[in-house]
């Protein structure tokens, strides 16, 4: 029916657009930490950690390295929780569906923003649970929105990477809070407003998303939303007596047709692809987390503590984060570039997807290496280039991670595998705190040697695209032999 088709098209477009806004404006706010730290310092958070010391000229100076260390610890724990809780959240999403997962995410996010709103300099330790809750709720927003890519078949990877780019760009939210705080709006008012926006998240949950999951491949006439009940699809085809639905209507959402033998979750976890994906993700993520977590003290060092100059560079960094939503789809287009083109005889769609992912994985690793080199050079104007490379690479990293997992493994395990990958990478990312302590202590604030070590470490992710390339070439050789 034409009317039904138009209704489905409008619903899908609304789902896509509102999901993009949700990811862009809320989900990844925690990664705008550098902007928020600037506000929190002016508000006096952890100021008791600043002590008077005497420098080599016998001049009394205020040493706030202890304050910086506390802020670094807050971000380390929040970024860890952002990733580690993705594992239980992934199981929650796979087992209980979209509605339950989103309601839990909304609860976490709202609790975090309310705690931020009512925190004060005297209650600085509230930042630890508050930022962690915001991070954990935000990743659930992203996870439940990525399935929207299943609605757009041939552009599936592009949509997934676009949402991840929007997630990255949402770190600019704290820049907006910083700017309006400088204009006279209190920090409390800003976070109370974010808490009130949870009403929007609830409306999306009930009206524009399924209760269970969006399947892939998408069945014909697939429908979803609160008005469509539990059926997988309503074709509105009725038998002669007008009161019976087709067999397709009675099938649950999460039942794949046609039925085929899929890899078990254990087989996926122990596969070479998954292990190398963890290595690829963890190393590059550690590089990004350490850069974000130490950006404020690094700029303090390079600007000799000039507040206006530090603020200028913090604003520049936050503004570049907005470009994440523009950069990420390039990665998706790289992975989707074979869609619609004829495949080689006998080549499966998954094999074509894996072949397309090689370039994506390689470019992401190359970007991280160049970004790490620039971040290691203590030259202030070069940091503008570093900011651009950082947001480009981060967009490719998270979008590429989700897209690769979606094409390399069965969709029924996506939430669990994505969650496990993020959780394991979170454990690895805890190394950022000892790295910061090393810089702040024995290295006397000079991060050069740590940066060199991390740059050498970023060579290891190149193993992953090489492994996928060799696998795809092996499949092509086997196919050529079998057809000859």
Residue pairs with C-beta under 8 A, 6 or more apart in sequence:
1 236
4 221
4 236
8 221
8 222
8 223
11 208
11 223
11 224
11 225
12 151
12 152
14 208
15 148
15 151
15 208
15 209
16 148
16 151
16 152
16 159
18 204
18 208
19 145
19 148
19 163
19 204
19 208
20 162
20 163
20 166
20 325
22 141
22 145
22 200
22 201
22 204
23 141
23 142
23 145
23 163
23 164
23 166
23 167
23 170
24 166
24 167
24 169
24 170
24 325
25 170
25 173
26 109
26 138
26 141
26 170
26 173
26 194
26 197
26 201
27 138
27 139
27 141
27 142
27 145
27 166
27 167
27 170
28 138
28 142
28 167
28 168
28 169
28 170
28 171
29 134
29 138
29 170
29 171
29 173
29 174
30 75
30 78
30 79
30 82
30 131
30 134
30 135
30 138
30 171
31 79
31 168
31 170
31 171
31 292
31 321
32 170
32 171
32 172
32 173
32 174
32 175
32 318
32 321
33 75
33 78
33 131
33 171
33 174
33 292
33 293
34 174
34 292
34 295
34 296
34 314
34 317
34 318
35 172
35 174
35 175
35 177
35 178
35 314
35 315
35 317
35 318
36 174
36 177
36 178
37 71
37 296
38 178
38 296
38 310
38 311
38 314
39 177
39 178
39 181
39 187
40 46
40 71
40 127
41 47
41 67
41 71
43 120
43 121
43 187
44 121
45 71
45 119
45 121
45 124
45 127
46 66
46 67
46 70
46 71
46 124
47 67
47 121
49 64
49 66
49 67
49 69
49 70
50 62
50 63
50 64
50 66
50 67
51 62
51 63
51 66
52 60
52 61
52 62
52 63
53 60
53 61
53 62
53 63
54 60
54 61
55 61
65 297
65 440
65 445
68 296
68 297
68 440
69 436
69 437
69 440
70 124
71 296
72 293
72 294
72 297
72 432
72 433
72 436
73 128
73 433
74 127
74 128
74 131
75 131
75 289
75 292
75 293
76 289
76 293
76 429
76 430
76 432
76 433
76 436
77 128
77 131
77 132
78 128
78 131
78 132
78 134
78 135
79 135
79 289
79 293
79 426
79 429
79 432
80 426
80 427
80 429
80 430
81 132
81 135
81 136
81 426
82 132
82 135
82 136
82 138
82 139
82 422
82 426
83 139
83 285
83 422
83 423
83 425
83 426
83 429
84 422
84 423
84 426
84 427
85 136
85 139
85 423
86 139
86 143
86 418
86 419
86 422
86 423
86 426
87 416
87 419
87 420
87 422
87 423
88 419
89 101
89 104
89 105
89 136
89 139
89 140
89 143
89 415
89 419
90 143
90 415
90 416
90 417
90 418
90 419
90 420
91 415
91 416
91 419
92 100
92 101
92 104
92 415
93 101
93 140
93 143
93 144
93 213
93 415
93 419
94 213
94 412
94 413
94 414
94 415
94 416
97 210
97 211
97 212
97 213
98 144
98 147
98 205
98 209
98 210
98 211
98 212
98 213
99 205
99 206
99 209
99 210
99 211
101 140
101 143
101 144
102 140
102 141
102 144
102 201
102 204
102 205
102 209
103 202
103 205
104 140
105 136
105 137
105 138
105 139
105 140
105 141
105 144
105 201
106 137
106 198
106 201
106 202
106 205
107 137
108 133
108 134
108 136
108 137
108 140
109 133
109 134
109 136
109 137
109 138
109 140
109 141
109 198
109 201
110 137
110 195
110 198
111 133
111 137
112 129
112 130
112 131
112 132
112 133
112 134
112 135
112 136
112 137
113 130
113 134
113 191
113 192
113 194
113 195
114 191
114 192
114 195
115 126
115 129
115 130
115 133
116 126
116 127
116 130
116 131
116 134
116 187
116 191
117 187
117 188
117 190
117 191
117 192
117 195
118 126
118 188
119 126
119 127
119 130
138 167
138 170
139 422
141 201
142 163
142 164
142 167
143 415
143 418
143 419
144 209
145 163
146 160
146 163
146 164
146 402
146 406
147 213
147 214
147 414
148 159
148 163
148 214
149 155
149 156
149 157
149 158
149 159
149 160
149 163
149 406
150 156
150 214
150 215
150 216
150 218
150 411
151 159
151 214
151 218
152 158
152 159
153 217
153 218
154 336
154 339
154 340
155 332
155 336
155 339
156 216
156 336
156 406
157 332
157 335
157 336
157 353
157 403
157 406
157 407
158 329
158 332
158 333
158 335
158 336
159 332
160 332
160 399
160 402
160 403
160 406
161 328
161 329
161 331
161 332
161 335
161 395
161 396
161 399
161 400
161 402
161 403
162 325
162 328
162 329
162 332
162 399
163 399
164 328
164 395
164 398
164 399
164 401
164 402
165 324
165 325
165 326
165 327
165 328
165 329
165 395
165 399
166 324
166 325
166 328
167 324
167 398
168 321
168 324
168 325
168 328
168 391
168 394
168 395
168 398
169 321
169 322
169 323
169 324
169 325
171 318
171 321
171 324
172 318
172 319
172 321
172 322
174 318
175 314
175 315
175 318
175 319
175 321
177 187
177 190
177 191
178 314
178 315
178 318
179 315
180 190
181 187
181 190
206 226
207 225
207 226
208 225
209 224
209 225
210 224
210 225
210 253
211 224
211 230
211 253
212 252
212 253
212 254
213 253
213 254
214 222
214 224
214 253
215 222
215 232
215 253
215 254
215 255
215 256
215 411
216 411
219 232
219 233
219 248
219 257
220 233
220 235
221 233
221 234
221 235
222 232
222 233
223 231
223 233
223 234
224 253
228 234
230 252
230 253
231 245
231 249
231 250
231 251
232 248
232 249
232 250
232 251
232 252
232 253
232 255
233 248
233 249
233 251
234 245
234 249
235 245
235 246
235 248
235 249
237 245
237 246
238 244
238 245
251 257
254 412
256 411
256 412
262 410
262 412
262 413
263 271
263 409
263 410
263 413
265 413
265 416
265 417
268 274
268 409
268 410
268 413
268 417
269 417
269 420
272 467
273 408
273 409
273 467
273 468
273 471
274 408
274 409
274 417
274 421
276 463
276 464
276 467
277 401
277 404
277 405
277 408
277 421
277 464
278 421
278 424
278 425
279 460
279 461
279 463
279 464
280 361
280 364
280 365
280 401
280 461
280 463
280 464
281 397
281 401
281 421
281 422
281 425
282 424
282 425
282 428
282 429
283 368
283 428
283 457
283 458
283 460
283 461
284 364
284 365
284 368
284 393
284 397
284 458
284 461
285 397
285 425
285 428
285 429
286 428
286 429
286 431
286 432
286 454
286 457
287 368
287 371
287 372
287 375
287 454
287 457
287 458
288 390
288 393
288 394
288 397
289 429
289 432
290 432
290 435
290 436
290 450
290 454
291 375
291 386
291 390
293 432
293 436
294 436
294 439
294 447
295 314
295 317
296 310
296 314
297 440
297 445
298 447
299 309
299 310
299 313
299 314
299 383
300 310
301 378
301 445
302 378
302 380
302 383
303 309
303 310
303 313
303 380
313 380
313 383
316 384
316 387
317 383
317 387
320 387
320 388
320 390
320 391
321 391
323 388
323 391
323 392
324 391
324 394
324 395
325 395
327 391
327 392
327 395
327 396
328 395
328 396
328 398
328 399
330 396
331 360
331 363
331 364
331 395
331 396
331 399
331 400
331 403
332 399
332 403
334 356
334 359
334 360
334 363
335 353
335 356
335 357
335 360
335 400
335 403
335 407
336 356
337 356
338 352
338 353
338 355
338 356
343 349
343 352
344 476
344 479
345 479
345 483
346 479
346 482
346 483
347 476
347 479
350 407
350 408
351 472
351 475
353 407
353 408
354 407
354 408
354 468
354 471
354 472
355 472
357 400
357 403
357 404
357 407
357 408
357 465
357 468
358 465
358 468
358 469
358 472
359 465
360 396
360 400
360 403
360 404
361 400
361 404
361 461
361 464
361 465
361 468
362 462
362 465
363 396
364 393
364 396
364 397
364 400
364 461
365 458
365 461
365 462
365 464
365 465
366 462
367 389
367 392
367 393
367 396
368 393
368 397
368 458
368 461
369 455
369 458
369 459
370 389
371 386
371 389
371 390
371 392
371 393
372 451
372 454
372 455
372 458
373 455
374 382
374 383
374 385
374 386
374 389
375 383
375 386
375 390
375 451
376 448
376 451
376 452
376 454
376 455
378 448
401 418
401 421
402 418
405 414
405 417
405 418
405 421
406 414
409 417
435 450
435 454
438 450
439 445
439 446
439 447
439 450
443 449
443 450
